Amino acid sequence: MMQSYKEKISNMASAAKEHITICKAKAQEKAEKATARTKEEKEIAKERRKAKEAQAKMQLHAEKAEHAARKLNAKHSHLHTTHTHQGYNQPAPGATAPMYPPAHYPQPQPVVGAPTAPTYPPPTYPPP
């Protein structure tokens, strides 16, 4: 979910950069047209603007593809990581495993005269 928001914000930033680049190209075209003396020079200014706009759009799409790839890689890398959990009975890596229960814990002692679990004879099946 977080990667989706990151991708959206990155795409919005890229779109803003594209918009600024296009505005700069248009302003530059106007300046070139104002100083142009012939119709051909004005046409060249227009073609330069179109080329800059196309380059800005190409850059936008390349950045969007990169953002989508980054999102996909983050999703896949999260799915393929191995998580190790340090449980109560698991030693840390490189440590030796202690014997449980530890020696300082009281050991269970059988209670004399306490009822024990009933034992049942093995089941008998009819002879085959």
N, CA, C and O atoms as CSV, one atom per row, in Angstrom:
chain,resi,resn,atom,element,x,y,z
A,1,MET,N,N,0.832,-1.181,0.000
A,1,MET,CA,C,0.000,0.000,0.000
A,1,MET,C,C,0.881,1.250,0.000
A,1,MET,O,O,0.622,2.203,-0.735
A,2,MET,N,N,1.914,1.234,0.825
A,2,MET,CA,C,2.801,2.388,0.915
A,2,MET,C,C,3.491,2.630,-0.426
A,2,MET,O,O,3.701,3.775,-0.827
A,3,GLN,N,N,3.844,1.536,-1.118
A,3,GLN,CA,C,4.510,1.681,-2.403
A,3,GLN,C,C,3.583,2.331,-3.429
A,3,GLN,O,O,4.054,3.050,-4.311
A,4,SER,N,N,2.275,2.091,-3.329
A,4,SER,CA,C,1.323,2.708,-4.249
A,4,SER,C,C,1.320,4.223,-4.059
A,4,SER,O,O,1.290,4.983,-5.028
A,5,TYR,N,N,1.353,4.650,-2.797
A,5,TYR,CA,C,1.384,6.086,-2.533
A,5,TYR,C,C,2.687,6.700,-3.016
A,5,TYR,O,O,2.696,7.794,-3.581
A,6,LYS,N,N,3.785,5.992,-2.793
A,6,LYS,CA,C,5.077,6.489,-3.262
A,6,LYS,C,C,5.059,6.635,-4.780
A,6,LYS,O,O,5.533,7.630,-5.327
A,7,GLU,N,N,4.505,5.629,-5.449
A,7,GLU,CA,C,4.454,5.664,-6.912
A,7,GLU,C,C,3.598,6.840,-7.381
A,7,GLU,O,O,3.975,7.554,-8.310
A,8,LYS,N,N,2.453,7.041,-6.740
A,8,LYS,CA,C,1.564,8.142,-7.132
A,8,LYS,C,C,2.242,9.486,-6.968
A,8,LYS,O,O,2.174,10.338,-7.854
A,9,ILE,N,N,2.894,9.673,-5.838
A,9,ILE,CA,C,3.559,10.955,-5.573
A,9,ILE,C,C,4.708,11.164,-6.545
A,9,ILE,O,O,4.910,12.270,-7.044
A,10,SER,N,N,5.463,10.103,-6.815
A,10,SER,CA,C,6.561,10.206,-7.775
A,10,SER,C,C,6.032,10.542,-9.164
A,10,SER,O,O,6.627,11.348,-9.881
A,11,ASN,N,N,4.920,9.930,-9.542
A,11,ASN,CA,C,4.318,10.220,-10.852
A,11,ASN,C,C,3.846,11.671,-10.917
A,11,ASN,O,O,4.002,12.335,-11.942
A,12,MET,N,N,3.266,12.162,-9.816
A,12,MET,CA,C,2.811,13.558,-9.799
A,12,MET,C,C,3.997,14.511,-9.931
A,12,MET,O,O,3.913,15.519,-10.633
A,13,ALA,N,N,5.100,14.190,-9.256
A,13,ALA,CA,C,6.293,15.033,-9.358
A,13,ALA,C,C,6.844,15.018,-10.783
A,13,ALA,O,O,7.260,16.052,-11.305
A,14,SER,N,N,6.843,13.847,-11.403
A,14,SER,CA,C,7.326,13.745,-12.786
A,14,SER,C,C,6.424,14.523,-13.737
A,14,SER,O,O,6.911,15.168,-14.666
A,15,ALA,N,N,5.123,14.467,-13.511
A,15,ALA,CA,C,4.186,15.213,-14.358
A,15,ALA,C,C,4.391,16.716,-14.187
A,15,ALA,O,O,4.295,17.473,-15.153
A,16,ALA,N,N,4.673,17.145,-12.961
A,16,ALA,CA,C,4.936,18.567,-12.725
A,16,ALA,C,C,6.211,19.006,-13.446
A,16,ALA,O,O,6.268,20.091,-14.025
A,17,LYS,N,N,7.245,18.135,-13.403
A,17,LYS,CA,C,8.491,18.457,-14.117
A,17,LYS,C,C,8.226,18.565,-15.616
A,17,LYS,O,O,8.756,19.453,-16.283
A,18,GLU,N,N,7.405,17.659,-16.142
A,18,GLU,CA,C,7.077,17.693,-17.568
A,18,GLU,C,C,6.368,19.000,-17.913
A,18,GLU,O,O,6.675,19.640,-18.919
A,19,HIS,N,N,5.421,19.382,-17.069
A,19,HIS,CA,C,4.664,20.610,-17.305
A,19,HIS,C,C,5.594,21.832,-17.302
A,19,HIS,O,O,5.459,22.721,-18.143
A,20,ILE,N,N,6.523,21.869,-16.369
A,20,ILE,CA,C,7.472,22.989,-16.300
A,20,ILE,C,C,8.348,23.015,-17.542
A,20,ILE,O,O,8.596,24.080,-18.107
A,21,THR,N,N,8.816,21.853,-17.967
A,21,THR,CA,C,9.663,21.780,-19.167
A,21,THR,C,C,8.903,22.275,-20.398
A,21,THR,O,O,9.461,22.994,-21.226
A,22,ILE,N,N,7.637,21.890,-20.517
A,22,ILE,CA,C,6.827,22.323,-21.658
A,22,ILE,C,C,6.610,23.833,-21.609
A,22,ILE,O,O,6.679,24.501,-22.641
A,23,CYS,N,N,6.348,24.376,-20.416
A,23,CYS,CA,C,6.164,25.828,-20.286
A,23,CYS,C,C,7.436,26.577,-20.663
A,23,CYS,O,O,7.376,27.621,-21.313
A,24,LYS,N,N,8.587,26.045,-20.255
A,24,LYS,CA,C,9.867,26.672,-20.617
A,24,LYS,C,C,10.064,26.636,-22.127
A,24,LYS,O,O,10.530,27.607,-22.723
A,25,ALA,N,N,9.704,25.504,-22.747
A,25,ALA,CA,C,9.863,25.374,-24.199
A,25,ALA,C,C,8.974,26.379,-24.927
A,25,ALA,O,O,9.385,26.970,-25.925
A,26,LYS,N,N,7.759,26.569,-24.426
A,26,LYS,CA,C,6.854,27.532,-25.060
A,26,LYS,C,C,7.368,28.953,-24.898
A,26,LYS,O,O,7.292,29.756,-25.828
A,27,ALA,N,N,7.891,29.264,-23.720
A,27,ALA,CA,C,8.434,30.609,-23.495
A,27,ALA,C,C,9.648,30.848,-24.390
A,27,ALA,O,O,9.819,31.930,-24.951
A,28,GLN,N,N,10.484,29.820,-24.513
A,28,GLN,CA,C,11.663,29.946,-25.369
A,28,GLN,C,C,11.245,30.108,-26.835
A,28,GLN,O,O,11.866,30.865,-27.582
A,29,GLU,N,N,10.197,29.396,-27.237
A,29,GLU,CA,C,9.690,29.525,-28.609
A,29,GLU,C,C,9.215,30.951,-28.864
A,29,GLU,O,O,9.507,31.524,-29.914
A,30,LYS,N,N,8.487,31.525,-27.914
A,30,LYS,CA,C,8.001,32.897,-28.084
A,30,LYS,C,C,9.159,33.869,-28.221
A,30,LYS,O,O,9.131,34.781,-29.047
A,31,ALA,N,N,10.194,33.657,-27.386
A,31,ALA,CA,C,11.364,34.539,-27.452
A,31,ALA,C,C,12.066,34.398,-28.802
A,31,ALA,O,O,12.469,35.395,-29.400
A,32,GLU,N,N,12.212,33.167,-29.280
A,32,GLU,CA,C,12.869,32.944,-30.573
A,32,GLU,C,C,12.035,33.511,-31.722
A,32,GLU,O,O,12.581,34.052,-32.684
A,33,LYS,N,N,10.713,33.387,-31.618
A,33,LYS,CA,C,9.853,33.937,-32.670
A,33,LYS,C,C,9.907,35.451,-32.685
A,33,LYS,O,O,9.828,36.076,-33.743
A,34,ALA,N,N,10.044,36.041,-31.496
A,34,ALA,CA,C,10.117,37.509,-31.430
A,34,ALA,C,C,11.394,38.030,-32.081
A,34,ALA,O,O,11.395,39.111,-32.670
A,35,THR,N,N,12.476,37.270,-31.979
A,35,THR,CA,C,13.738,37.710,-32.574
A,35,THR,C,C,13.918,37.193,-34.002
A,35,THR,O,O,14.842,37.612,-34.699
A,36,ALA,N,N,13.035,36.279,-34.444
A,36,ALA,CA,C,13.157,35.712,-35.785
A,36,ALA,C,C,12.826,36.772,-36.833
A,36,ALA,O,O,11.951,37.616,-36.639
A,37,ARG,N,N,13.550,36.704,-37.947
A,37,ARG,CA,C,13.328,37.685,-39.012
A,37,ARG,C,C,12.596,37.074,-40.198
A,37,ARG,O,O,11.930,37.771,-40.963
A,38,THR,N,N,12.729,35.777,-40.334
A,38,THR,CA,C,12.075,35.132,-41.485
A,38,THR,C,C,11.061,34.097,-41.000
A,38,THR,O,O,11.034,33.704,-39.834
A,39,LYS,N,N,10.238,33.681,-41.947
A,39,LYS,CA,C,9.232,32.675,-41.644
A,39,LYS,C,C,9.903,31.342,-41.298
A,39,LYS,O,O,9.407,30.600,-40.450
A,40,GLU,N,N,11.016,31.039,-41.944
A,40,GLU,CA,C,11.744,29.794,-41.691
A,40,GLU,C,C,12.289,29.748,-40.259
A,40,GLU,O,O,12.247,28.701,-39.613
A,41,GLU,N,N,12.797,30.877,-39.766
A,41,GLU,CA,C,13.315,30.931,-38.392
A,41,GLU,C,C,12.193,30.704,-37.377
A,41,GLU,O,O,12.389,30.066,-36.343
A,42,LYS,N,N,11.008,31.243,-37.700
A,42,LYS,CA,C,9.855,31.024,-36.817
A,42,LYS,C,C,9.449,29.547,-36.837
A,42,LYS,O,O,9.083,28.981,-35.807
A,43,GLU,N,N,9.518,28.940,-38.009
A,43,GLU,CA,C,9.195,27.509,-38.122
A,43,GLU,C,C,10.215,26.664,-37.353
A,43,GLU,O,O,9.848,25.675,-36.720
A,44,ILE,N,N,11.478,27.045,-37.405
A,44,ILE,CA,C,12.517,26.322,-36.658
A,44,ILE,C,C,12.249,26.422,-35.159
A,44,ILE,O,O,12.412,25.436,-34.440
A,45,ALA,N,N,11.842,27.589,-34.679
A,45,ALA,CA,C,11.531,27.779,-33.255
A,45,ALA,C,C,10.373,26.873,-32.838
A,45,ALA,O,O,10.381,26.286,-31.756
A,46,LYS,N,N,9.375,26.772,-33.723
A,46,LYS,CA,C,8.219,25.920,-33.436
A,46,LYS,C,C,8.639,24.450,-33.368
A,46,LYS,O,O,8.191,23.722,-32.482
A,47,GLU,N,N,9.486,24.011,-34.285
A,47,GLU,CA,C,9.949,22.617,-34.302
A,47,GLU,C,C,10.794,22.305,-33.068
A,47,GLU,O,O,10.700,21.210,-32.513
A,48,ARG,N,N,11.620,23.263,-32.637
A,48,ARG,CA,C,12.404,23.061,-31.418
A,48,ARG,C,C,11.489,22.854,-30.214
A,48,ARG,O,O,11.735,21.993,-29.369
A,49,ARG,N,N,10.413,23.672,-30.150
A,49,ARG,CA,C,9.453,23.535,-29.044
A,49,ARG,C,C,8.812,22.153,-29.070
A,49,ARG,O,O,8.697,21.492,-28.037
A,50,LYS,N,N,8.396,21.724,-30.256
A,50,LYS,CA,C,7.772,20.407,-30.377
A,50,LYS,C,C,8.732,19.296,-29.946
A,50,LYS,O,O,8.328,18.338,-29.287
A,51,ALA,N,N,10.000,19.432,-30.322
A,51,ALA,CA,C,10.997,18.423,-29.956
A,51,ALA,C,C,11.190,18.397,-28.439
A,51,ALA,O,O,11.297,17.325,-27.843
A,52,LYS,N,N,11.232,19.573,-27.819
A,52,LYS,CA,C,11.398,19.634,-26.365
A,52,LYS,C,C,10.183,19.070,-25.649
A,52,LYS,O,O,10.323,18.404,-24.623
A,53,GLU,N,N,8.984,19.328,-26.179
A,53,GLU,CA,C,7.766,18.768,-25.583
A,53,GLU,C,C,7.767,17.240,-25.691
A,53,GLU,O,O,7.423,16.539,-24.740
A,54,ALA,N,N,8.156,16.744,-26.855
A,54,ALA,CA,C,8.196,15.296,-27.049
A,54,ALA,C,C,9.220,14.655,-26.117
A,54,ALA,O,O,8.981,13.579,-25.568
A,55,GLN,N,N,10.357,15.319,-25.942
A,55,GLN,CA,C,11.384,14.796,-25.049
A,55,GLN,C,C,10.885,14.795,-23.603
A,55,GLN,O,O,11.152,13.856,-22.853
A,56,ALA,N,N,10.160,15.852,-23.213
A,56,ALA,CA,C,9.613,15.926,-21.853
A,56,ALA,C,C,8.588,14.818,-21.626
A,56,ALA,O,O,8.558,14.208,-20.558
A,57,LYS,N,N,7.745,14.556,-22.632
A,57,LYS,CA,C,6.749,13.486,-22.503
A,57,LYS,C,C,7.425,12.121,-22.446
A,57,LYS,O,O,7.001,11.245,-21.691
A,58,MET,N,N,8.472,11.940,-23.240
A,58,MET,CA,C,9.203,10.685,-23.218
A,58,MET,C,C,9.841,10.480,-21.834
A,58,MET,O,O,9.822,9.376,-21.289
A,59,GLN,N,N,10.401,11.553,-21.281
A,59,GLN,CA,C,11.004,11.486,-19.950
A,59,GLN,C,C,9.949,11.124,-18.895
A,59,GLN,O,O,10.207,10.326,-17.995
A,60,LEU,N,N,8.759,11.724,-19.022
A,60,LEU,CA,C,7.668,11.429,-18.091
A,60,LEU,C,C,7.318,9.944,-18.123
A,60,LEU,O,O,7.185,9.315,-17.073
A,61,HIS,N,N,7.169,9.387,-19.310
A,61,HIS,CA,C,6.792,7.973,-19.428
A,61,HIS,C,C,7.910,7.057,-18.936
A,61,HIS,O,O,7.638,6.010,-18.348
A,62,ALA,N,N,9.151,7.439,-19.170
A,62,ALA,CA,C,10.271,6.634,-18.678
A,62,ALA,C,C,10.290,6.646,-17.148
A,62,ALA,O,O,10.528,5.614,-16.521
A,63,GLU,N,N,10.043,7.804,-16.555
A,63,GLU,CA,C,10.028,7.896,-15.094
A,63,GLU,C,C,8.847,7.125,-14.506
A,63,GLU,O,O,8.978,6.486,-13.462
A,64,LYS,N,N,7.691,7.187,-15.179
A,64,LYS,CA,C,6.533,6.417,-14.697
A,64,LYS,C,C,6.827,4.920,-14.740
A,64,LYS,O,O,6.463,4.186,-13.821
A,65,ALA,N,N,7.480,4.474,-15.796
A,65,ALA,CA,C,7.837,3.055,-15.896
A,65,ALA,C,C,8.812,2.677,-14.783
A,65,ALA,O,O,8.711,1.594,-14.207
A,66,GLU,N,N,9.752,3.567,-14.484
A,66,GLU,CA,C,10.711,3.309,-13.402
A,66,GLU,C,C,10.000,3.228,-12.055
A,66,GLU,O,O,10.325,2.377,-11.227
A,67,HIS,N,N,9.029,4.116,-11.838
A,67,HIS,CA,C,8.278,4.104,-10.573
A,67,HIS,C,C,7.487,2.807,-10.429
A,67,HIS,O,O,7.438,2.215,-9.351
A,68,ALA,N,N,6.871,2.374,-11.526
A,68,ALA,CA,C,6.098,1.130,-11.483
A,68,ALA,C,C,7.018,-0.067,-11.223
A,68,ALA,O,O,6.665,-0.980,-10.477
A,69,ALA,N,N,8.198,-0.052,-11.845
A,69,ALA,CA,C,9.153,-1.144,-11.636
A,69,ALA,C,C,9.636,-1.160,-10.191
A,69,ALA,O,O,9.785,-2.225,-9.592
A,70,ARG,N,N,9.881,0.023,-9.635
A,70,ARG,CA,C,10.326,0.122,-8.246
A,70,ARG,C,C,9.248,-0.438,-7.309
A,70,ARG,O,O,9.551,-1.141,-6.345
A,71,LYS,N,N,7.991,-0.114,-7.609
A,71,LYS,CA,C,6.880,-0.612,-6.786
A,71,LYS,C,C,6.808,-2.136,-6.873
A,71,LYS,O,O,6.638,-2.815,-5.861
A,72,LEU,N,N,6.938,-2.664,-8.088
A,72,LEU,CA,C,6.874,-4.102,-8.288
A,72,LEU,C,C,8.032,-4.797,-7.585
A,72,LEU,O,O,7.839,-5.834,-6.950
A,73,ASN,N,N,9.234,-4.235,-7.692
A,73,ASN,CA,C,10.394,-4.828,-7.036
A,73,ASN,C,C,10.236,-4.808,-5.521
A,73,ASN,O,O,10.626,-5.761,-4.847
A,74,ALA,N,N,9.674,-3.741,-4.985
A,74,ALA,CA,C,9.470,-3.660,-3.541
A,74,ALA,C,C,8.469,-4.718,-3.104
A,74,ALA,O,O,8.621,-5.326,-2.044
A,75,LYS,N,N,7.448,-4.936,-3.922
A,75,LYS,CA,C,6.432,-5.935,-3.604
A,75,LYS,C,C,7.055,-7.335,-3.624
A,75,LYS,O,O,6.817,-8.140,-2.724
A,76,HIS,N,N,7.857,-7.619,-4.663
A,76,HIS,CA,C,8.463,-8.935,-4.800
A,76,HIS,C,C,9.540,-9.161,-3.763
A,76,HIS,O,O,9.643,-10.261,-3.220
A,77,SER,N,N,10.342,-8.157,-3.471
A,77,SER,CA,C,11.409,-8.355,-2.490
A,77,SER,C,C,10.811,-8.593,-1.116
A,77,SER,O,O,11.396,-9.312,-0.306
A,78,HIS,N,N,9.654,-8.002,-0.838
A,78,HIS,CA,C,9.003,-8.227,0.449
A,78,HIS,C,C,8.477,-9.657,0.541
A,78,HIS,O,O,8.508,-10.266,1.610
A,79,LEU,N,N,8.001,-10.184,-0.566
A,79,LEU,CA,C,7.442,-11.529,-0.560
A,79,LEU,C,C,8.524,-12.602,-0.464
A,79,LEU,O,O,8.269,-13.694,0.044
A,80,HIS,N,N,9.729,-12.299,-0.949
A,80,HIS,CA,C,10.775,-13.306,-1.001
A,80,HIS,C,C,11.782,-13.218,0.136
A,80,HIS,O,O,12.737,-13.995,0.166
A,81,THR,N,N,11.597,-12.304,1.060
A,81,THR,CA,C,12.531,-12.241,2.175
A,81,THR,C,C,12.195,-13.341,3.160
A,81,THR,O,O,11.032,-13.708,3.329
A,82,THR,N,N,13.215,-13.858,3.803
A,82,THR,CA,C,12.989,-14.874,4.818
A,82,THR,C,C,13.023,-14.189,6.163
A,82,THR,O,O,13.996,-13.524,6.519
A,83,HIS,N,N,11.976,-14.356,6.882
A,83,HIS,CA,C,11.886,-13.743,8.198
A,83,HIS,C,C,12.319,-14.771,9.237
A,83,HIS,O,O,11.835,-15.902,9.239
A,84,THR,N,N,13.214,-14.382,10.101
A,84,THR,CA,C,13.601,-15.263,11.193
A,84,THR,C,C,13.101,-14.647,12.475
A,84,THR,O,O,13.321,-13.466,12.745
A,85,HIS,N,N,12.446,-15.435,13.237
A,85,HIS,CA,C,11.906,-14.968,14.502
A,85,HIS,C,C,12.675,-15.625,15.631
A,85,HIS,O,O,12.860,-16.842,15.635
A,86,GLN,N,N,13.117,-14.838,16.579
A,86,GLN,CA,C,13.825,-15.369,17.729
A,86,GLN,C,C,12.794,-15.789,18.764
A,86,GLN,O,O,12.242,-14.950,19.477
A,87,GLY,N,N,12.540,-17.066,18.843
A,87,GLY,CA,C,11.556,-17.571,19.793
A,87,GLY,C,C,12.196,-17.854,21.139
A,87,GLY,O,O,13.400,-17.667,21.319
A,88,TYR,N,N,11.392,-18.300,22.071
A,88,TYR,CA,C,11.869,-18.574,23.419
A,88,TYR,C,C,12.884,-19.700,23.422
A,88,TYR,O,O,13.885,-19.638,24.136
A,89,ASN,N,N,12.629,-20.733,22.623
A,89,ASN,CA,C,13.505,-21.898,22.636
A,89,ASN,C,C,14.533,-21.890,21.515
A,89,ASN,O,O,15.194,-22.903,21.283
A,90,GLN,N,N,14.686,-20.753,20.805
A,90,GLN,CA,C,15.638,-20.703,19.709
A,90,GLN,C,C,16.815,-19.828,20.101
A,90,GLN,O,O,16.619,-18.680,20.500
A,91,PRO,N,N,18.033,-20.344,19.996
A,91,PRO,CA,C,19.190,-19.524,20.329
A,91,PRO,C,C,19.466,-18.508,19.221
A,91,PRO,O,O,19.062,-18.699,18.074
A,92,ALA,N,N,20.143,-17.453,19.573
A,92,ALA,CA,C,20.554,-16.466,18.589
A,92,ALA,C,C,21.572,-17.116,17.660
A,92,ALA,O,O,22.230,-18.078,18.056
A,93,PRO,N,N,21.720,-16.612,16.429
A,93,PRO,CA,C,22.688,-17.215,15.509
A,93,PRO,C,C,24.093,-17.192,16.109
A,93,PRO,O,O,24.547,-16.159,16.600
A,94,GLY,N,N,24.773,-18.329,16.067
A,94,GLY,CA,C,26.131,-18.414,16.583
A,94,GLY,C,C,26.194,-18.782,18.060
A,94,GLY,O,O,27.276,-19.071,18.571
A,95,ALA,N,N,25.078,-18.779,18.747
A,95,ALA,CA,C,25.067,-19.118,20.162
A,95,ALA,C,C,24.796,-20.605,20.330
A,95,ALA,O,O,24.264,-21.259,19.434
A,96,THR,N,N,25.167,-21.123,21.483
A,96,THR,CA,C,24.875,-22.524,21.750
A,96,THR,C,C,23.508,-22.622,22.390
A,96,THR,O,O,23.092,-21.731,23.130
A,97,ALA,N,N,22.823,-23.692,22.108
A,97,ALA,CA,C,21.471,-23.854,22.621
A,97,ALA,C,C,21.510,-24.269,24.083
A,97,ALA,O,O,22.192,-25.236,24.423
A,98,PRO,N,N,20.799,-23.564,24.961
A,98,PRO,CA,C,20.769,-23.970,26.362
A,98,PRO,C,C,19.855,-25.174,26.535
A,98,PRO,O,O,18.995,-25.426,25.691
A,99,MET,N,N,20.028,-25.898,27.589
A,99,MET,CA,C,19.177,-27.034,27.890
A,99,MET,C,C,17.955,-26.521,28.640
A,99,MET,O,O,18.092,-25.738,29.581
A,100,TYR,N,N,16.769,-26.949,28.240
A,100,TYR,CA,C,15.554,-26.493,28.914
A,100,TYR,C,C,14.943,-27.631,29.677
A,100,TYR,O,O,14.984,-28.760,29.188
A,101,PRO,N,N,14.398,-27.423,30.806
A,101,PRO,CA,C,14.436,-26.181,31.560
A,101,PRO,C,C,15.823,-25.958,32.163
A,101,PRO,O,O,16.539,-26.925,32.423
A,102,PRO,N,N,16.215,-24.704,32.388
A,102,PRO,CA,C,17.531,-24.429,32.967
A,102,PRO,C,C,17.677,-25.080,34.338
A,102,PRO,O,O,16.690,-25.373,35.013
A,103,ALA,N,N,18.914,-25.297,34.730
A,103,ALA,CA,C,19.209,-26.024,35.973
A,103,ALA,C,C,18.672,-25.313,37.210
A,103,ALA,O,O,18.341,-25.969,38.198
A,104,HIS,N,N,18.581,-23.984,37.173
A,104,HIS,CA,C,18.130,-23.283,38.369
A,104,HIS,C,C,16.611,-23.315,38.531
A,104,HIS,O,O,16.094,-22.867,39.554
A,105,TYR,N,N,15.892,-23.837,37.543
A,105,TYR,CA,C,14.443,-23.989,37.681
A,105,TYR,C,C,14.161,-25.249,38.481
A,105,TYR,O,O,14.901,-26.226,38.361
A,106,PRO,N,N,13.126,-25.255,39.283
A,106,PRO,CA,C,12.805,-26.484,40.015
A,106,PRO,C,C,12.332,-27.561,39.043
A,106,PRO,O,O,11.514,-27.311,38.157
A,107,GLN,N,N,12.862,-28.749,39.232
A,107,GLN,CA,C,12.508,-29.858,38.358
A,107,GLN,C,C,11.234,-30.512,38.880
A,107,GLN,O,O,11.088,-30.671,40.092
A,108,PRO,N,N,10.310,-30.894,38.005
A,108,PRO,CA,C,9.089,-31.540,38.475
A,108,PRO,C,C,9.413,-32.901,39.092
A,108,PRO,O,O,10.180,-33.686,38.534
A,109,GLN,N,N,8.825,-33.156,40.232
A,109,GLN,CA,C,9.023,-34.434,40.933
A,109,GLN,C,C,7.704,-35.196,40.945
A,109,GLN,O,O,6.648,-34.591,41.133
A,110,PRO,N,N,7.744,-36.486,40.751
A,110,PRO,CA,C,6.491,-37.238,40.802
A,110,PRO,C,C,5.935,-37.228,42.226
A,110,PRO,O,O,6.685,-37.323,43.197
A,111,VAL,N,N,4.630,-37.112,42.333
A,111,VAL,CA,C,3.965,-37.096,43.625
A,111,VAL,C,C,3.627,-38.532,44.006
A,111,VAL,O,O,3.006,-39.261,43.233
A,112,VAL,N,N,4.046,-38.930,45.214
A,112,VAL,CA,C,3.806,-40.296,45.656
A,112,VAL,C,C,2.339,-40.427,46.028
A,112,VAL,O,O,1.805,-39.571,46.733
A,113,GLY,N,N,1.692,-41.455,45.580
A,113,GLY,CA,C,0.303,-41.711,45.900
A,113,GLY,C,C,-0.672,-40.971,45.003
A,113,GLY,O,O,-1.882,-41.141,45.155
A,114,ALA,N,N,-0.197,-40.163,44.082
A,114,ALA,CA,C,-1.085,-39.441,43.178
A,114,ALA,C,C,-1.582,-40.404,42.120
A,114,ALA,O,O,-0.846,-41.295,41.694
A,115,PRO,N,N,-2.830,-40.233,41.690
A,115,PRO,CA,C,-3.334,-41.142,40.658
A,115,PRO,C,C,-2.574,-40.928,39.351
A,115,PRO,O,O,-2.272,-39.796,38.973
A,116,THR,N,N,-2.285,-41.980,38.700
A,116,THR,CA,C,-1.601,-41.904,37.416
A,116,THR,C,C,-2.631,-42.095,36.307
A,116,THR,O,O,-3.761,-42.513,36.556
A,117,ALA,N,N,-2.237,-41.794,35.134
A,117,ALA,CA,C,-3.140,-41.944,33.996
A,117,ALA,C,C,-3.435,-43.422,33.809
A,117,ALA,O,O,-2.532,-44.250,33.929
A,118,PRO,N,N,-4.680,-43.768,33.517
A,118,PRO,CA,C,-5.005,-45.182,33.348
A,118,PRO,C,C,-4.324,-45.747,32.110
A,118,PRO,O,O,-4.169,-45.077,31.090
A,119,THR,N,N,-3.933,-46.984,32.240
A,119,THR,CA,C,-3.347,-47.666,31.089
A,119,THR,C,C,-4.372,-48.659,30.562
A,119,THR,O,O,-5.043,-49.340,31.338
A,120,TYR,N,N,-4.487,-48.736,29.297
A,120,TYR,CA,C,-5.465,-49.620,28.671
A,120,TYR,C,C,-4.726,-50.711,27.920
A,120,TYR,O,O,-3.645,-50.469,27.381
A,121,PRO,N,N,-5.291,-51.908,27.877
A,121,PRO,CA,C,-4.641,-52.967,27.090
A,121,PRO,C,C,-4.764,-52.625,25.595
A,121,PRO,O,O,-5.666,-51.891,25.191
A,122,PRO,N,N,-3.878,-53.147,24.814
A,122,PRO,CA,C,-3.960,-52.863,23.370
A,122,PRO,C,C,-5.248,-53.425,22.821
A,122,PRO,O,O,-5.743,-54.434,23.323
A,123,PRO,N,N,-5.798,-52.806,21.817
A,123,PRO,CA,C,-7.055,-53.274,21.266
A,123,PRO,C,C,-6.871,-54.628,20.600
A,123,PRO,O,O,-5.842,-54.910,19.986
A,124,THR,N,N,-7.896,-55.456,20.739
A,124,THR,CA,C,-7.865,-56.763,20.074
A,124,THR,C,C,-8.866,-56.743,18.943
A,124,THR,O,O,-10.016,-56.331,19.101
A,125,TYR,N,N,-8.410,-57.185,17.829
A,125,TYR,CA,C,-9.265,-57.204,16.642
A,125,TYR,C,C,-9.621,-58.653,16.341
A,125,TYR,O,O,-8.875,-59.560,16.708
A,126,PRO,N,N,-10.722,-58.876,15.696
A,126,PRO,CA,C,-11.026,-60.272,15.333
A,126,PRO,C,C,-9.953,-60.796,14.418
A,126,PRO,O,O,-9.428,-60.063,13.579
A,127,PRO,N,N,-9.619,-62.077,14.576
A,127,PRO,CA,C,-8.562,-62.643,13.722
A,127,PRO,C,C,-8.963,-62.557,12.247
A,127,PRO,O,O,-10.134,-62.704,11.897
A,128,PRO,N,N,-8.005,-62.325,11.427
A,128,PRO,CA,C,-8.333,-62.205,9.987
A,128,PRO,C,C,-8.703,-63.502,9.344
A,128,PRO,O,O,-8.997,-63.537,8.149
